[in-house]
Amino acid sequence: MSRFWAFFCCFFAAAQNVAFIHPLPASLVNLTSSSSDDYFSAITPIEFGYLIWSSFPIKVYIEPIAPNVVEGTGEDRRWRTWERLARKAFNNWSVYLPLTIVDGIELSDIEILREYPPTSSTRAKAGQTRYCLYQSKDRILRHKMIIKIPPNLAEYSLQSTIEHELGHALGIWGHSDKPSDRMYDSQSPQAASISPRDINTLKKIYQQPTKLGWPVSYSSQDSTKINSLTGSWREKPKSNSSCFQ
Ligand SMILES: [Zn+2]
């Protein structure tokens, strides 16, 4: 083997387990913020790096009104409010990352569902965001986010909860320590909207390395991890090996 091929093979072998940095989306490059403060130290990468999107626009599915709901009823009005506020949260985050709404759930990167999340043993959750990893046909490691927002929240809670959960789905996998931020751990009257600290944190996350969005030849150890993480994204997964049927 020539020295060139020896070098190339060594590089490729090393690259299999290395995370890389994606280009920063233009919407974040051009961003100016009134402060430089952030809570990046509270963000947790998963085994495969930071939960960063790299194919834009990010496709979002918002659960539409069920066909059996009768127009003009209380259920119809509640559902319309839920959908309106989900779209408002979508619009508010669209300023910072390119997002688009898709009609088919199978086409989406992020699902926003009008469902009760499973209750934990410690406390009932207002909302829940979970991730699912899979390898696409082009052998790229990708992720999908599933957000569950209960139908019975008051309008104020609904708005802040959807916006908070969407922040997790866009990559802020952690919580702020300040009540004035949207990503504070619990609902706070001081957090009226997405804050400069939320955005500074998002921008820093998108400058971190990740294995997501890159073609990777997985080791058998990695494949086991992917399957186990994929299997845990929904209470009753249809398959242990893929998000999609
Ligand atoms: Zn949270």
Boltz pocket constraint, residues with backbone or C-beta under 6 A from the ligand:
constraints:
  - pocket:
      binder: B
      contacts: [[A, 164], [A, 168], [A, 174], [A, 175], [A, 183], [A, 184], [A, 185]]
      max_distance: 6.0
